Amino acid sequence: MLALFGGADVFSVTIIVAAFMGGLGFGNLAGGSLADRLDGRRRLLLFAACEAAVALFAVASAWIYYDLLYVRVGAHAFTRPAMAAIVFVVTLWPTFFMGMSLPIAAKVLTVDARQPARWVPLLYGVNTLGAAAGSFLSIGLLFPFFGFRAIVLAGAAISGGCAIVAVLLLPALGAIGPSPTGSVGPSPRGRSMLPTSTLAPEASVARSFGWTTWLAIYALSGFVALSLEILWFRVLGVVLKSNAYTFGHLLGIFLAGVALGALAGTTRWARRLPAMPGFLALQAAIPIYAALSIAAFAAMVNRVGVLDPVWLYLAQYEPLTRLNLSSPLYLIVHGLIPAAFILPPTFMMGLSFGCLQRAVQNDVTLLGRRVGWLQTANITGSMIGALVTGLWLLDQIGSAGTFRLLLLSSCLFASLSWRVAAHAGARRRATLVWALAAAAMLIVPANAVLWARLHAGDAGEVWSAVDGSGLAALKPRRNNAQVVLYANGIGQSWLPFGGTHTALGALPAFIHPAPARVAVIGLGSGDTAFGIGGREETKTIDSIEIIRPEILVLDAYPHRARFPALGLLLAEPRIRHHFTDGRTLLRHSPDRYDIIEADALRPTSAYSGNLYSVEYFELLRDRLAPDGLAVTWTPTARVRDTFVSVFPFVLIFNDLALGSMTPIAFDEGVVRGRIAAPFSADYYRRGEVDIEAVLAPYLAAPPLRLDPSTPRSGGDDLNRDLFPRDEFGVARRR
């Protein structure tokens, strides 16, 4: 819902993630401070209040985020700093109270001063396991069957239930507290529940790091964790050829690994690990494993027999769908490969959390504050990781370079381990970590090699460009007669021009009497933008693309002279390229267009619902000039029904629909006359595109005409912003 307000581009998404984490950090600080000052009953009441506050916000969240922020406030164009400030403000309430809960709950349950760190990793583990379950439940059950308003109400009910249960536990807690010896026993109500002796037995042992140093170390841990998450999502998004479910799927695996590691840290064998060396060793191992696993996969994918089907899949134009759920290939691509990349290092992240708590929690009177400060430091590092990696590192050094940079953190953790090593064996292990990190830096393939391998090719045959907004690659096929453009691993269009994408642009251009100003959302290989430029009357073409590397890889393609239409497109002075979220640009632009259309987009792609909803088509309607045409590809019957529910006058040609607020004049003879006009004929001739053959299937039979008197189908089974049914593969109602 926030992406509708700010856009689905990399800046907006990064700011949303950073704002979410910022609220958690403030909540952790406040919760930790209050937890140490209150008695047991008040802590539990405060925990209940936090859950109730989250539930209350969730009830109103759809109205706040969509009806207020997007529909009313979002009509105004904001500067990037202003948009970031707004996103932070509207996420602060729920995330603040979410952040408060961990230090409060930890202090409620800690009644033994000799084990101040006992409950923290357990609570953290079960909470994170619940988050993983929520992610899997959302993509597996909620999104395919319920709209966003209903889903957030379900979340509100769960949070409200947690608040009620916490209140019901008050009688059991009220008369219980720790005795001076640390054992559980009666404690007068209203008195402090702190034991007389609040230091753990090992508290008198000198620590090798000061408190500020620990905060800095754990902040670095957060930076590495969030940076790796971004890298995994980038790499696996290409491998999986991601769809609307990919984010929730990968997030669930990430959270499950952290949760299982934290829970494993509460076991007896894990508690035998030396706390400080254990934490440093695990943190050092995380980037090393991440880098080596990516390098190993890229090297082995066509050299190990069991991965041969994966290699063939990487070369495919189309992604797997949920209809392939039971196939072995689906289980390998969507199950085993993400688990192999993500689960081991995230398990180490969770396991290290328990080691950290045992290393620093030595005074029960400071338990809440230390939990709060540590979580805040980690979240601060995560925020910086999201901003630096998402907005800068991927642009400057790419994914491979970022993996190498993160390996420097392994060297730093190894150096810290060497510094506090108690014996020669520990120093030898630290030296081994340095050696592994150095080896990993050498093994990680260069960006060009990595992306070529993940498109089932070698660096000499795959050309790629990448930045924070995404990845684009060109790869020849069919004996080099056709070159496919991939965006984030999925085939989007191809060279040479002259297929469906050309028709999508050219047909409305020849139907409109004088299309002076046109807009195309989605660049791809440039086919649609080229197709729409065939009229002399067209003075301005606004091309709006969210993935900037598409134009970069097209411009840098060394064999583009083989495709004259591409050269014309790149040199076309009428085209203005915009690299941002198309829907957001249209909403904030004062311009009116004679034609607005989106390039062909799979209805199950992530965020595709933003370009197939009733509200999107209403936006097009409001941005059209008089007698303007809105155009859409109609990959599903629901998209067609959604489109015709908005426009009173519609022409439907096969899988292409044109809508307008006024009657659409269409005469096949007039259209053919415009095609034969000198400018148009010369334009397509220079591009070596047979435009008559391209449009022949669309002109072979009269289009289906709809006017205000034509009955509409679909009812309420349409795509909406808050229930993009086609994006999540919802079956049509019978």
BELVEN-V914624 format. One record per residue. N is the residue number from 1. PHI is phi in whole degrees, -180 to 180 (none if undefined). Layout:
n=<N;N>
phi=<PHI;PHI>
This chain:
n=<1;2;3;4;5;6;7;8;9;10;11;12;13;14;15;16;17;18;19;20;21;22;23;24;25;26;27;28;29;30;31;32;33;34;35;36;37;38;39;40;41;42;43;44;45;46;47;48;49;50;51;52;53;54;55;56;57;58;59;60;61;62;63;64;65;66;67;68;69;70;71;72;73;74;75;76;77;78;79;80;81;82;83;84;85;86;87;88;89;90;91;92;93;94;95;96;97;98;99;100;101;102;103;104;105;106;107;108;109;110;111;112;113;114;115;116;117;118;119;120;121;122;123;124;125;126;127;128;129;130;131;132;133;134;135;136;137;138;139;140;141;142;143;144;145;146;147;148;149;150;151;152;153;154;155;156;157;158;159;160;161;162;163;164;165;166;167;168;169;170;171;172;173;174;175;176;177;178;179;180;181;182;183;184;185;186;187;188;189;190;191;192;193;194;195;196;197;198;199;200;201;202;203;204;205;206;207;208;209;210;211;212;213;214;215;216;217;218;219;220;221;222;223;224;225;226;227;228;229;230;231;232;233;234;235;236;237;238;239;240;241;242;243;244;245;246;247;248;249;250;251;252;253;254;255;256;257;258;259;260;261;262;263;264;265;266;267;268;269;270;271;272;273;274;275;276;277;278;279;280;281;282;283;284;285;286;287;288;289;290;291;292;293;294;295;296;297;298;299;300;301;302;303;304;305;306;307;308;309;310;311;312;313;314;315;316;317;318;319;320;321;322;323;324;325;326;327;328;329;330;331;332;333;334;335;336;337;338;339;340;341;342;343;344;345;346;347;348;349;350;351;352;353;354;355;356;357;358;359;360;361;362;363;364;365;366;367;368;369;370;371;372;373;374;375;376;377;378;379;380;381;382;383;384;385;386;387;388;389;390;391;392;393;394;395;396;397;398;399;400;401;402;403;404;405;406;407;408;409;410;411;412;413;414;415;416;417;418;419;420;421;422;423;424;425;426;427;428;429;430;431;432;433;434;435;436;437;438;439;440;441;442;443;444;445;446;447;448;449;450;451;452;453;454;455;456;457;458;459;460;461;462;463;464;465;466;467;468;469;470;471;472;473;474;475;476;477;478;479;480;481;482;483;484;485;486;487;488;489;490;491;492;493;494;495;496;497;498;499;500;501;502;503;504;505;506;507;508;509;510;511;512;513;514;515;516;517;518;519;520;521;522;523;524;525;526;527;528;529;530;531;532;533;534;535;536;537;538;539;540;541;542;543;544;545;546;547;548;549;550;551;552;553;554;555;556;557;558;559;560;561;562;563;564;565;566;567;568;569;570;571;572;573;574;575;576;577;578;579;580;581;582;583;584;585;586;587;588;589;590;591;592;593;594;595;596;597;598;599;600;601;602;603;604;605;606;607;608;609;610;611;612;613;614;615;616;617;618;619;620;621;622;623;624;625;626;627;628;629;630;631;632;633;634;635;636;637;638;639;640;641;642;643;644;645;646;647;648;649;650;651;652;653;654;655;656;657;658;659;660;661;662;663;664;665;666;667;668;669;670;671;672;673;674;675;676;677;678;679;680;681;682;683;684;685;686;687;688;689;690;691;692;693;694;695;696;697;698;699;700;701;702;703;704;705;706;707;708;709;710;711;712;713;714;715;716;717;718;719;720;721;722;723;724;725;726;727;728;729;730;731;732;733;734>
phi=<none;-69;-68;-66;-73;-96;102;-100;-79;-64;-64;-62;-64;-64;-65;-62;-63;-65;-66;-58;-70;-61;-62;-60;-63;-61;-64;-61;-61;-66;-63;-64;-65;-69;-60;-78;-100;-102;-86;-60;-65;-68;-62;-66;-64;-66;-59;-61;-65;-62;-64;-65;-66;-63;-62;-61;-65;-60;-59;-94;-66;-63;-66;-68;-76;-101;-64;-88;-70;-80;-68;-94;-74;-68;-67;-92;-83;-114;-68;-62;-61;-66;-64;-62;-64;-64;-60;-63;-64;-79;-101;-67;-57;-66;-71;-61;-74;-62;-66;-66;-68;-65;-62;-67;-63;-62;-72;-60;-89;-83;-120;-117;-64;-77;-133;-66;-96;-64;-89;-63;-65;-66;-64;-61;-66;-70;-64;-69;-64;-63;-64;-63;-62;-62;-66;-66;-64;-63;-77;-87;-129;-77;-60;-72;-126;-134;-78;-62;-62;-67;-67;-69;-68;-64;-63;-62;-64;-67;-62;-62;-64;-62;-63;-64;-62;-61;-66;-66;-82;-57;-59;-71;-90;-57;-101;-116;-164;-79;-82;-57;-90;101;-87;-81;-168;-62;-141;-59;-65;87;-90;-59;-93;-78;-71;-63;-98;-106;-95;-68;-54;-90;-65;-79;-73;-64;-89;-81;-121;-78;-61;-63;-64;-61;-62;-65;-63;-73;-65;-62;-58;-65;-58;-64;-63;-71;-63;-65;-59;-62;-65;-61;-65;-67;-67;-72;-61;-73;-64;-79;54;-60;-132;-65;-93;-63;-60;-64;-64;-70;-62;-61;-65;-58;-67;-63;-63;-61;-63;-64;-66;-64;-68;-63;-67;-90;-77;-65;-66;-69;-70;-79;-64;-62;-61;-70;-60;-62;-61;-66;-66;-65;-65;-68;-74;-61;-65;-63;-62;-59;-69;-66;-67;-65;-63;-65;-64;-61;-78;-98;-60;-114;-120;-117;-53;-65;-95;-57;-61;-68;-61;-65;-68;-60;-83;-70;-79;-98;-82;-70;-116;-67;-68;-92;-55;-93;-76;-57;-64;-61;-66;-69;-69;-95;-115;-69;-66;-60;-65;-66;-72;-99;-63;-58;-68;-71;-61;-65;-60;-65;-64;-68;-61;-65;-62;-61;-62;-68;-75;-112;-89;-125;-144;-66;-69;-107;-57;-61;-65;-70;-60;-62;-66;-63;-63;-66;-62;-64;-68;-61;-61;-65;-59;-64;-61;-62;-70;-69;-72;-68;-104;-134;-62;-63;-72;-85;-126;73;-66;-62;-64;-69;-58;-64;-62;-67;-65;-64;-66;-60;-64;-66;-62;-65;-65;-64;-65;-64;-63;-99;-60;-91;-154;-64;-62;-65;-70;-65;-65;-64;-63;-63;-62;-56;-64;-65;-63;-64;-64;-62;-59;-77;-82;-57;-69;-63;-55;-62;-70;-58;-72;-64;-64;-80;-114;59;-154;-110;-59;-76;-121;-121;-108;-135;-143;-150;-152;-63;-81;151;-126;-127;-142;-116;-141;-71;-151;54;56;67;-77;-130;-118;-95;-97;-107;-118;52;91;-104;-64;-114;-168;-154;-115;-76;-72;128;-123;-58;-65;-63;-63;-60;-85;-76;-58;-64;-64;-86;-81;-67;-66;-157;-79;-73;-128;-131;-136;-127;-91;106;-94;58;-83;93;-61;-67;-62;-66;-61;-78;-92;-86;-109;-64;-71;-78;-102;-138;-122;-92;-99;-118;-134;-86;-108;-59;-59;-61;-71;-66;-74;-66;-69;-92;-61;-72;-110;-70;-61;-70;-125;-57;-63;-65;-61;-64;-61;-67;-98;-67;-73;-78;-86;-115;-90;-123;-112;-165;-72;-64;-64;-65;-62;-61;-67;-94;-84;-81;-72;-119;-121;-79;-139;-130;-150;-111;-60;-59;-130;-57;-69;-97;-69;-59;68;-63;-59;-67;-113;-132;-95;-55;-67;-66;-65;-66;-63;-60;-55;-77;-104;-85;-73;-53;66;-72;-116;-98;-130;-145;-73;-119;-70;-135;-64;-68;-60;-61;-65;-64;-65;-74;-73;-98;-104;-72;-119;-140;-116;-121;-113;52;-102;-129;-124;-119;-127;-155;-87;-128;-56;-97;-77;-137;-138;-58;-65;-64;-61;-66;-66;-67;-63;-84;-59;-54;-62;-66;-61;-69;-60;-77;-63;-65;-87;56;-117;-82;-67;-66;-69;-64;-90;-54;-63;-84;-101;-69;-139;-61;-73;-77;-105;-125;-134;-58;-85;-77;-62;-100;-109;105;56;-97;-91;-119;-81;-123;-54;-96;-157;-77;-59;-67;-60;-104;66;-72;-68;-68;-74;-96>
